[in-house]
Amino acid sequence: MKRRGGRRLSEEEAKLWRHVTRSIRPLPGHTPPLEPAPAPEAEATSPEHRPAEASPPAKIERRPPAPPPLVPLERRLMRDLRRGIDRIDARIDLHGMRQNEAYYALLGFLRRAQGEGARVALVVTGKGSTAAAVADPFSERGVLRRLVPHWLGLAEMRPVVVGFSTASREHGGDGALYVRLRKGAKGRPGGEARP
């Protein structure tokens, strides 16, 4: 079947046309649409007419595996951290840092802590300056407090971070996060880090 422009349908277009016309009924008094003939060049190059050795090998598209999902910290671990039974292996304080500086400091800190065998890290973001909010009510307060949870969910952090949760009042409350780290290279759980 020729189209208005004089072009013949390709084999793929003809297949699609046959599929569509199977699901319709013509109006009373009309004949069903004709099945289009495939283009002559499509017949010559269709897979059934092509020699087997001439077909190109199928490409297998390999995508990098999706990063593992974040999971909330277990209730028992949260309770033990609050009571001091389980310990915080590493700490970082991002107070006063600019966003860019804080992001790279956090990423480097978490990778180092994981390499040293740390299991739980405390990330102090601060709650934002009340004085700054009073001086300029339109200024943003607690930018790092809002951004750090977002950063912990990014693809480059996911190989390091299992999950996170707001810290208990004893460790900073809303201005801090407990971060559970994935197992890394074996090493000594390590103390304080403050870039």
N, C-alpha and C positions, 0 to 999 in steps of 0.2 A: 504494500500500500504506500503510495506516494503522499507526502504531506504537501501543503500549499506551496512551500518554497521549492519543491521539486526534490528534496532530499529523501532518501529511503531511510526507514527506521533501522537502527542497529539491532543485533540479536537480543541484546539486553532490553532495549525499548520494546521490541516485539513481545518478549516474554512478559514484560510488565503489562502491556496492552491485553494479552490473552488472559492474564490473571484478573485484571479489572473487568473485562467483558464477561467473565464467567459469573460474576456476582450481580449482574444487572439483567433485567427483563425489558425488552423493547415495549414501547407504548403500543396500544392496540392500533392496528393498521400500518405499523412500521416494521421493516425487516431488521433482524439483528445486525449489528455492525460486522463488517467483514474482517477476517483475521488478516493483519498486515503480513506481507511477505518480507522476510529478512533481506537485508542488503546483500548483494552478491559478494562483496568483499568480506562481509561478516561470515558467510558460509565457508569461504576458503580458509579463513583464519580461526574458525570456531574450534574449541578444544577437541571435539570429536573427529574433525578432519585433519588436525595437526598431528604430525608424527610424535610419538611418545618421547623420543630422544631430543626433540627440538623444544620441548616445554621447559621454561626456566624453573629453577628450583624455587620452591615456596619459601618466602622470607618469613622467618619467625621474629616477630617484634617482641623484644624483651624490654619490659619496663622495670625500673628499679622497684623493689618491694616497698609497699606503703609503710610509713613509720608505724610502730606499734601504738595503739591507743593509750591515752593517759587513764589511769585508774585512781579513784580517791584512796587516801590513806586508810588503812584498816582501823576500825574503832579501838581495837586492843592496843595498837601501836600509839595512837593518839593519847589514850589513857596513860600508857606507860611513860610517854614523853612528858606529859603534864605532871605526873607524880615523881618524875626523876628516876624511874626504874630503868627506862631505856635512855641512852644518852644521845646527844647531838654530836656527830662526829666532826663536823666542820661548820664554820660560820662566816658570813660575809655581811658587811654593812654598806649599803649603797647610798646612805644619807649624803646629800649635798652633791652627788654626781649629776652630770648632764646625761640626757637620755642615751646618746651614742656611747659615751664613756661607760655608763652603767651596764649597757647591753653587753659590750665586749668583756667587761670585768666579770659579769655574771657567767657568761659562756666559758671563759677561761677557768674561772673558779670551779664550776661544776665539773668540767673535764678533769681538772687536777684532782679534785676530791674523789671522783670516781676511780681514777688511776691509783690513788692511795688506798682504795678499799673502803671509803666512807659509804655508809648506808643511808644516813639521814643528815641533811644539811639544813641550817637555818639561814634564811635570806631575809635580812632586815631592809625594808623599803622605806620605812617611816610613814607617817600619816599625812605629811604635808604641813607646811607652816601656817599656823593660825594667824600670826602677825601679818604675813603677806596677804592672806585672804581679807583681813580687816583693812589693810592699807589700800588694796585694790580688789574690790569684790568681784571683778570680772576676770581676775587671774585664775589659772587652774591650780587646784590644790591637790596634792597627792598624785602627781603624774606617774611617778615610779610605782606607786601602790596599784595603779590601774594597769600599767603596762607590763609589769613583771609576770603576772599570770598569763597574759597573752604571749609573751616571749617564751615561757616554759612550754607552751603548746606548739611552737614552731618546729618545722621538720629538723632543723639542725640541733635542736635541744632533745628531741625525742629519743635518740640512741642513748642519752645519758639519764633522762628523767623518766621515772615510772609514774609519778603523780605528785600532787602537792595539796596542801590544805592550809587554811589560816591557822596561825600559831595560837597557843593558849595565852592567856593574859600574862602568865609568868615569863613568857618568852617574847612578848611584844604585841600580842593580840592582833588587831587589824593592821598593824604596821609591820608584820613579819609573816613569813610563810615557812612551814616545814616542807622540805622537798625530799622525796624518796628517790634515791639513785639506783640505777641498774647496776648489776654486778659488773665490775671492770677487771682490770689487771689486779692481781693480788698484791697487797701492800699493807702497810701499817695505816690503820685509820688515823686521820690526821687532824689536828687542831685548828687554830684560827688562821683565817686568811683575810687580809684587809688591804686591797690594792691602794 
